[in-house]
């Protein structure tokens, strides 16, 4: 136990260092983590680290899916629902079928059921890999929404196909009608279970006397409850977490306090970062073990199979995205669609952003070593090798080239004709005007007698005047200079105030808790400033 703690503490330190290095050299951190893990896998002291499938499915998957659902915009998700569903279900099924057909003909030992098993494992792209790459490049928001929405839904589709393929391999038979009806039940009841559990936790948050810490702890219990309960009844645990997470995400402002929302976001971002870091590092660490299990004689053949299947997988996704693109154009004749453009660049980017990751890893490792009868599971090591190879190839090849592809295509955002800065200033102006209207109509007496209320009005008046100047094209450069000066001065003021508070804290007659509260207020003020100028900061 002591040895394991040392190993995982060392890995956590490596993850932090690698992510910092990735930021420094401007590379997607999952790519560098996998490569680092690959090299560390040959270090003798780390060879004892093995991944338990249950650890990925039960410990890692629910919180990662829940965090993704929580950060997904329901408004955007619903707008692009048809495209997301087609990517998440149809393309996953098509990919599984193509891989099943190719692998069963390519690999002599493979049956069609084994091919479907492999297809289900490697069919779902990984959102973390794609979004970490896309953060460093300018890309239309609709594409990010589709990729994130697809990743939420395709995990469920692929794991359902995987479970049916596993039954076919173990039983030696596959009944389509039974599988189709079970497929629908698993999906519908998975969603229903997730929403039902979400309603229970919603009531707990809203009607019981919770604190900020209790709220955050409950948000960690929630995804595990959704997943475990759904899986206990043989429904889709993934869909339960996704549907329940979306249900609660939309209603977060009605049952969580502002403190719970602020602190919860910070805690969840840190936990999600650590979990993702460990998973991608463990992918690389596990690969040398898979190579060893294959043996020298089977390695060369396995590499050939992996290269062909990885190529087929990439081509299938590209063809499928173009198919979805042309199908959308065709359907415009009959229904109203969210996308009215004919830009071929979108399917190219979506098709090339199909890096594989966490779910493929978890599914592959969940294949049992042997049946209940004691007979070895057929081609397990080969399936594992192909899966890990596909993850490595797609992460490194597509992950490294995707930013260059996006820059070369230079796709314009068709949704936002008004720039982000203009939208931001319009919203800020409306909020300031609303506040001024309330002050002038309801609190006229306080405005005349209360200096603190007068200070609020003065600040709001100044904000509106500055924003009005920004709207005038001729004054924008000058206002931008004002914003820059404002940031520099505010940062200096905040730093000096922090120094004074720390010096005051050295005096015995000053309460330490009071100093901490004031420091927190300064942190909130700095965060408010950062959010106002988030584009400039990033």
C-alpha positions in Angstrom: 0.0 0.0 0.0 2.8 2.4 1.0 4.6 1.6 -2.3 1.4 2.3 -4.3 1.0 5.7 -2.6 4.6 6.6 -3.5 4.0 5.5 -7.2 0.8 7.5 -7.6 2.2 10.6 -5.9 5.1 10.4 -8.3 2.7 10.1 -11.2 0.7 13.0 -10.1 3.9 15.2 -9.9 4.8 14.0 -13.4 1.3 14.8 -14.7 1.5 18.4 -13.4 5.0 18.8 -14.9 3.9 17.4 -18.3 0.8 19.6 -18.4 2.9 22.7 -17.7 5.4 21.6 -20.4 2.5 21.1 -22.8 1.3 24.6 -22.1 4.8 25.9 -22.6 5.3 24.3 -26.0 1.6 24.8 -27.0 0.7 21.1 -27.4 -2.5 19.3 -26.3 -1.7 17.8 -22.9 -3.4 14.4 -23.5 -0.9 13.8 -26.3 2.1 14.6 -24.1 0.7 12.6 -21.2 0.3 9.4 -23.3 3.8 9.7 -24.8 5.3 10.3 -21.3 3.4 7.3 -19.9 4.7 5.2 -22.8 8.3 6.0 -21.8 7.6 5.7 -18.1 6.1 2.2 -18.8 9.6 0.9 -19.4 10.9 2.2 -16.0 11.3 -0.8 -13.7 9.9 1.0 -10.6 6.6 1.7 -12.4 6.0 -1.6 -14.1 3.8 -2.8 -11.2 1.1 -0.2 -12.0 -1.8 -1.9 -13.8 -5.3 -0.5 -14.6 -8.3 -2.3 -13.1 -11.3 -2.0 -15.5 -13.6 -1.4 -12.6 -11.4 1.6 -11.6 -12.0 3.2 -15.0 -15.7 2.5 -15.3 -16.8 3.1 -11.7 -14.2 5.5 -10.3 -13.2 7.6 -13.3 -16.0 7.5 -15.9 -19.0 8.9 -13.8 -17.3 12.1 -12.6 -15.7 12.8 -15.9 -19.1 12.4 -17.8 -20.9 14.4 -15.1 -18.4 17.3 -15.3 -18.7 17.3 -19.1 -22.5 17.3 -18.9 -22.4 20.1 -16.2 -20.3 22.3 -18.5 -22.3 21.7 -21.6 -24.7 24.4 -22.8 -28.2 22.9 -23.0 -29.2 25.8 -25.3 -26.4 24.9 -27.8 -26.9 21.2 -27.3 -30.6 21.4 -28.1 -29.9 23.6 -31.2 -27.6 21.0 -32.6 -29.4 18.0 -31.3 -30.0 16.3 -34.7 -26.3 16.6 -35.7 -25.2 15.4 -32.2 -27.5 12.4 -32.2 -26.5 11.4 -35.7 -22.8 11.6 -34.7 -23.3 9.9 -31.4 -25.5 7.0 -32.5 -25.5 6.5 -36.3 -21.8 7.2 -36.9 -20.8 4.9 -33.9 -23.0 2.1 -35.3 -21.7 2.6 -38.8 -18.1 2.7 -37.5 -18.6 -0.5 -35.5 -20.1 -2.3 -38.5 -17.2 -1.2 -40.8 -14.5 -2.2 -38.3 -16.3 -5.5 -37.7 -16.4 -6.3 -41.4 -12.8 -5.2 -42.1 -11.2 -6.9 -39.0 -13.1 -10.2 -39.5 -11.7 -10.4 -43.0 -8.3 -9.1 -42.2 -7.5 -11.1 -39.0 -7.9 -14.9 -39.5 -8.7 -15.6 -35.8 -11.5 -13.0 -35.7 -15.2 -13.8 -36.0 -17.8 -11.2 -36.9 -18.7 -11.0 -33.2 -15.0 -10.3 -32.2 -15.0 -7.6 -35.0 -18.1 -5.9 -33.5 -16.5 -6.0 -30.1 -13.4 -4.3 -31.4 -15.6 -1.8 -33.4 -17.6 -0.9 -30.4 -14.4 -0.3 -28.4 -12.7 2.1 -30.8 -15.7 3.8 -32.3 -16.3 6.7 -29.8 -14.0 9.8 -30.0 -12.8 11.4 -26.8 -14.0 14.9 -26.0 -11.1 15.8 -23.7 -8.6 15.1 -26.4 -10.4 17.2 -29.0 -11.4 20.1 -26.8 -7.8 20.4 -25.3 -6.6 20.8 -28.9 -9.3 23.2 -29.9 -8.6 25.5 -27.0 -5.4 26.7 -28.7 -7.0 27.6 -32.1 -9.9 29.7 -33.3 -12.8 27.6 -34.3 -16.6 28.1 -34.8 -18.4 27.5 -31.5 -20.9 25.2 -33.3 -18.1 22.7 -34.0 -17.0 22.6 -30.3 -20.7 22.2 -29.3 -21.2 19.2 -31.7 -17.9 17.5 -30.6 -18.7 17.9 -26.9 -22.3 16.8 -27.3 -21.3 13.9 -29.4 -18.8 12.7 -26.8 -21.5 12.8 -24.1 -23.8 10.6 -26.2 -21.5 8.4 -28.2 -20.0 6.8 -25.1 -23.4 5.4 -24.2 -24.0 4.1 -27.8 -20.6 2.5 -28.1 -20.8 0.8 -24.6 -24.3 -0.5 -25.4 -23.0 -2.0 -28.7 -20.0 -3.3 -26.7 -22.3 -5.1 -24.2 -24.2 -6.8 -27.0 -21.0 -7.8 -28.8 -19.7 -9.3 -25.6 -22.8 -11.4 -25.2 -22.5 -12.6 -28.8 -18.8 -13.6 -28.2 -19.5 -15.4 -24.9 -22.8 -17.1 -26.1 -21.8 -17.7 -29.7 -25.2 -16.3 -31.0 -26.7 -13.0 -31.8 -30.5 -12.4 -32.2 -31.1 -9.0 -33.9 -34.7 -8.5 -32.8 -33.9 -9.2 -29.2 -30.8 -7.0 -29.4 -32.8 -4.1 -31.0 -35.5 -4.1 -28.3 -33.0 -4.4 -25.5 -31.0 -1.5 -27.1 -34.1 0.8 -26.9 -34.9 -0.3 -23.3 -31.3 0.3 -22.1 -31.3 3.8 -23.6 -34.8 4.9 -22.5 -34.5 3.5 -19.0 -31.0 4.8 -18.6 -32.2 8.3 -19.3 -35.2 7.9 -17.0 -33.0 6.6 -14.2 -30.6 9.5 -14.5 -33.4 12.1 -14.4 -35.1 10.3 -11.5 -32.0 10.3 -9.4 -31.3 13.9 -10.5 -34.8 15.0 -9.2 -34.0 13.4 -5.8 -30.7 15.2 -5.4 -32.3 18.4 -6.7 -34.8 18.1 -3.8 -32.1 17.4 -1.3 -30.1 20.5 -2.4 -33.1 22.8 -2.5 -35.2 21.8 0.5 -32.7 20.5 3.1 -30.4 22.8 5.1 -27.2 22.2 3.1 -23.9 24.2 3.3 -21.4 25.0 0.6 -19.3 22.0 1.6 -22.3 19.7 1.7 -23.4 20.9 -1.7 -20.0 20.1 -3.3 -19.9 16.7 -1.6 -23.4 15.9 -2.9 -22.3 16.8 -6.4 -19.7 14.1 -6.2 -22.1 11.5 -4.8 -24.6 12.3 -7.6 -22.9 10.9 -10.7 -21.9 7.7 -8.8 -25.5 7.2 -7.6 -26.8 7.7 -11.2 -24.3 5.3 -12.7 -24.4 2.5 -10.1 -28.2 2.5 -9.8 -28.6 2.4 -13.6 -26.0 -0.4 -14.0 -27.6 -2.4 -11.2 -30.8 -2.6 -13.3 -28.7 -3.3 -16.5 -29.6 0.1 -18.0 -27.1 2.5 -19.5 -25.1 4.1 -16.6 -23.4 6.5 -19.0 -26.7 7.8 -20.3 -28.0 8.1 -16.7 -25.1 10.3 -15.7 -25.3 12.4 -18.9 -29.1 13.0 -18.7 -29.1 13.6 -15.0 -26.1 15.9 -15.3 -27.8 18.0 -18.0 -31.0 18.1 -15.9 -29.2 19.5 -12.9 -26.9 21.8 -14.9 -29.8 23.7 -16.4 -31.3 24.3 -12.9 -28.0 25.0 -11.0 -29.1 28.6 -10.2 -32.3 27.5 -8.5 -30.8 25.1 -6.0 -27.2 26.1 -5.5 -26.0 29.2 -3.7 -23.5 31.5 -5.3 -20.8 30.2 -2.9 -21.5 26.6 -3.9 -21.4 27.5 -7.6 -18.1 29.4 -7.3 -16.3 26.9 -5.1 -17.9 23.9 -6.8 -16.6 24.9 -10.2 -13.0 25.3 -8.9 -13.1 21.9 -7.1 -14.6 20.1 -10.1 -12.1 21.6 -12.5 -9.2 20.4 -10.3 -10.7 16.9 -9.8 -11.5 16.5 -13.5 -7.9 17.7 -14.4 -6.4 15.0 -12.1 -8.7 12.2 -13.3 -8.1 13.0 -16.9 -4.4 13.3 -16.3 -4.2 9.9 -14.6 -6.2 8.2 -17.4 -4.0 9.4 -20.2 -0.8 8.7 -18.3 -2.1 5.2 -17.5 -2.8 4.6 -21.2 0.9 5.1 -22.0 2.0 3.1 -18.9 -0.1 0.1 -19.8 1.1 -0.2 -23.5 4.4 -1.9 -22.7 2.5 -4.6 -20.7 0.3 -5.3 -23.7 3.3 -5.6 -26.0 4.9 -8.0 -23.6 1.7 -10.2 -23.5 1.7 -10.4 -27.3 5.2 -11.8 -27.4 7.9 -11.1 -30.1 6.3 -13.3 -32.7 2.9 -11.7 -32.7 4.1 -8.1 -32.4 4.9 -7.5 -36.1 1.6 -8.9 -37.3 -0.3 -6.9 -34.6 1.4 -3.7 -35.7 0.2 -4.3 -39.3 -3.3 -5.0 -38.2 -3.4 -1.9 -36.0 -2.1 0.4 -38.8 -4.7 -0.9 -41.2 -7.6 -0.6 -38.7 -6.5 2.8 -37.6 -6.5 4.0 -41.2 -9.9 2.5 -41.8 -11.2 4.1 -38.6 -10.0 7.6 -39.7 -11.4 7.3 -43.2 -14.7 5.9 -41.9 -15.2 8.9 -39.7 -14.3 11.4 -42.4 -16.8 9.7 -44.9 -19.4 9.6 -42.1 -19.1 13.2 -41.3 -19.5 14.2 -45.0 -22.5 11.8 -45.2 -24.1 13.6 -42.2 -23.3 16.9 -43.9 -24.9 16.0 -47.2 -27.9 14.4 -45.4 -28.5 17.7 -43.5 -28.5 19.6 -46.8 -31.0 17.1 -48.3 -33.3 17.3 -45.2 -33.6 21.1 -45.6 -36.1 20.4 -48.3 -38.5 18.8 -45.7 -37.6 20.3 -42.2 -36.0 23.3 -40.8 -32.3 22.7 -39.8 -30.0 24.6 -37.5 -27.3 24.7 -40.2 -28.1 26.5 -43.5 -24.5 26.7 -44.8 -22.8 24.5 -47.4 -19.3 25.0 -46.1 -17.3 21.7 -46.6 -14.7 22.8 -44.1 -16.9 21.8 -41.1 -17.1 18.1 -41.9 -13.3 18.0 -42.5 -12.6 19.5 -39.1 -15.2 17.3 -37.3 -14.0 14.2 -39.2 -10.3 14.8 -38.3 -11.2 15.6 -34.6 -11.9 11.9 -33.9 -9.2 11.2 -31.3 -9.9 8.1 -29.1 -9.3 8.0 -25.4 -10.8 7.2 -22.0 -13.9 5.1 -23.0 -12.0 3.0 -25.5 -9.4 2.3 -22.9 -12.0 1.3 -20.3 -14.0 -0.9 -22.6 -10.9 -2.8 -23.9 -9.6 -3.4 -20.4 -13.0 -4.7 -19.2 -12.7 -7.7 -21.5 -12.3 -10.7 -19.1 -9.1 -12.7 -19.3 -11.1 -15.9 -19.3 -14.7 -17.2 -19.5 -16.4 -18.7 -16.4 -15.5 -22.1 -17.7 -11.8 -21.2 -17.5 -11.3 -21.0 -21.3 -9.2 -18.0 -22.3 -11.1 -15.1 -24.0 -10.3 -15.3 -27.7 -7.8 -12.7 -29.0 -7.9 -10.5 -25.9 -4.3 -9.4 -26.1 -4.6 -8.6 -29.8 -7.8 -6.5 -29.2 -6.0 -4.7 -26.4 -3.0 -4.0 -28.6 -5.1 -2.7 -31.5 -7.1 -0.5 -29.1 -4.1 1.0 -27.5 -2.4 1.5 -30.9 -5.5 3.3 -32.3 -5.6 5.6 -29.2 -1.9 6.4 -29.7 -2.2 6.9 -33.5 -5.3 9.1 -33.4 -4.0 11.2 -30.4 -0.6 11.8 -31.9 -1.3 11.9 -35.6 -4.7 13.8 -35.5 -4.0 15.7 -32.3 -0.8 17.2 -33.5 -2.1 18.0 -37.0 -5.6 19.2 -36.1 -4.5 22.8 -35.1 -2.6 23.2 -38.4 -5.6 21.9 -40.4 -7.9 24.4 -38.7 -5.6 27.3 -39.3 -5.1 26.2 -43.0 -8.9 25.9 -43.6 -9.5 29.3 -41.8 -13.2 28.6 -41.3 -15.2 31.6 -40.4 -17.8 31.4 -37.6 -21.2 31.6 -39.4 -23.2 31.9 -36.1 -21.7 35.0 -34.5 -21.9 38.0 -36.9 -21.5 40.2 -33.8 -18.1 39.8 -32.1 -17.7 38.3 -28.7 -16.5 41.7 -27.4 -19.6 43.5 -28.8 -21.9 40.9 -27.3 -20.1 41.2 -23.9 -20.4 45.0 -23.9 -24.1 45.0 -24.9 -24.9 42.6 -22.0 -22.9 44.7 -19.5 -24.6 47.8 -20.7 -28.1 46.3 -20.3 -27.2 45.1 -16.8 -26.0 48.5 -15.8 -29.0 50.2 -17.3 -31.3 47.8 -15.5 -29.6 48.6 -12.2 -29.7 52.3 -12.8 -33.4 52.1 -13.6 -34.1 50.3 -10.3 -32.1 52.9 -8.3 -33.8 55.8 -10.0 -37.4 54.5 -9.6 -37.3 52.7 -6.3 -34.5 54.2 -4.2 -34.6 57.9 -5.0 -34.6 58.9 -1.3 -31.6 56.6 -0.6 -29.8 58.1 -3.6 -30.1 61.6 -2.0 -29.2 60.5 1.6 -27.0 57.4 1.4 -23.5 58.0 0.1 -22.9 54.3 -0.5 -25.9 54.0 -2.7 -24.8 57.2 -4.5 -21.4 55.5 -5.1 -23.2 52.6 -6.8 -25.0 55.0 -9.1 -21.8 56.9 -9.9 -20.0 53.6 -10.8 -22.9 52.5 -13.0 -23.0 55.9 -14.8 -19.3 55.6 -15.5 -19.6 52.1 -16.9 -22.4 53.1 -19.3 -20.5 56.1 -20.5 -17.4 54.0 -21.2 -19.4 51.3 -22.9 -21.2 53.9 -25.0 -17.8 55.2 -26.1 -16.7 51.7 -27.0 -19.7 51.4 -29.3 -18.5 54.4 -31.3 -16.1 53.0 -33.9 -13.8 56.1 -33.7 -13.4 55.8 -29.9 -12.8 52.1 -29.7 -9.0 52.4 -29.8 -9.0 55.0 -27.0 -11.4 52.9 -24.9 -9.3 49.8 -25.3 -6.4 51.9 -24.0 -8.6 52.9 -21.0 -9.3 49.2 -20.4 -5.6 48.3 -20.5 -4.8 51.1 -18.1 -7.7 50.0 -15.9 -6.3 46.5 -15.7 -2.8 47.5 -14.9 -3.9 50.0 -12.2 -6.4 47.6 -10.7 -3.8 44.8 -10.5 -1.4 47.1 -8.7 -4.1 48.3 -6.3 -5.1 44.7 -5.5 -1.5 43.6 -5.0 -0.8 46.5 -2.7 -4.0 45.9 -0.7 -3.0 42.2 -0.3 0.4 43.3 1.0 -1.2 45.7 3.5 -3.6 42.9 4.7 -0.7 40.5 5.2 1.1 43.2 7.3 -2.0 43.9 9.3 -2.3 40.2 10.0 1.0 40.3 11.9 -0.5 42.5 14.5 -2.1 40.7 17.5 -5.2 42.9 17.7 -6.4 42.1 14.2 -8.5 39.0 13.8 -7.1 36.5 11.3 -10.5 35.5 10.0 -11.3 39.1 9.1 -8.0 39.3 7.1 -8.9 36.1 5.3 -12.4 37.4 4.4 -10.9 40.6 3.0 -8.4 38.6 0.9 -11.3 36.5 -0.5 -13.1 39.7 -1.5 -10.0 40.9 -3.3 -9.8 37.5 -5.1 -13.4 37.8 -6.2 -12.7 41.4 -7.4 -9.8 40.1 -9.4 -11.8 37.3 -10.8 -14.6 39.7 -11.8 -12.0 41.8 -13.6 -10.6 38.7 -15.3 -14.0 37.6 -16.5 -14.6 41.1 -18.0 -11.4 40.9 -20.0 -11.2 37.1 -20.5 -10.4 37.4 -24.2 -7.4 39.6 -23.5 -6.2 37.4 -20.7 -6.3 34.2 -22.7 
